Amino acid sequence: DTVRQWLRAECTDFWLHPYQRLRERLRQFLDRSAASEVQSSSPGQGSGANRHADLIGSSPSMHHLRQMIDRYSRVNSPVLILGETGSGKELIARSIHMASPRFQGKFLALNCGAIAPQLVQSELFGHERGSFTGANARKIGIIEAANGGTLLLDEIGDLPLEAQASFLRFLQEGKITRVS
């Protein structure tokens, strides 16, 4: 009786020996498995525990973090992730991206502290041809390149004040102004 209960709870299919029509039965089984995976998945790529496979741990704090990721993945607005260097901010951002409806779009990360101050505006917003020496062609910025996906701006506090003001304007108005 215990074995039957376990089989009902854990097994999705069974095959009796001899394995007649093995190839056909295997294809049916895989089709059913794929269909149930699609049905049980959330708007994003993963479903259940698989969605957070990169997040290790089962403590109450990790459980709370997974809940927050699920909550923020349903919101189409900027999310601020705070933490020390090496604490996993990019991993969290990627998890939010993968659980969101934007998971098919690009996930782009930019370390704002690693960009030369004179190139920040061009990297974020792009530039028009001829806007400065060496600008031989129009270039889209990383913000526009991430459209429909997710953009992580790491170390955003390291941006020059002028770039921070331009970025704030972009957040408020939703419009990109290329360097011209």
PyMOL commands that set and color helices and strands:
alter all, ss='L'
color gray80, all
select helices_A, chain A and resi 2-10+22-40+48-52+60-73+89-99+112-114+117-125+142-145+156-158+161-173
alter helices_A, ss='H'
color red, helices_A
select strands_A, chain A and resi 107-111+126-127+139-140+150-154
alter strands_A, ss='S'
color yellow, strands_A
deselect
rebuild
show_as cartoon
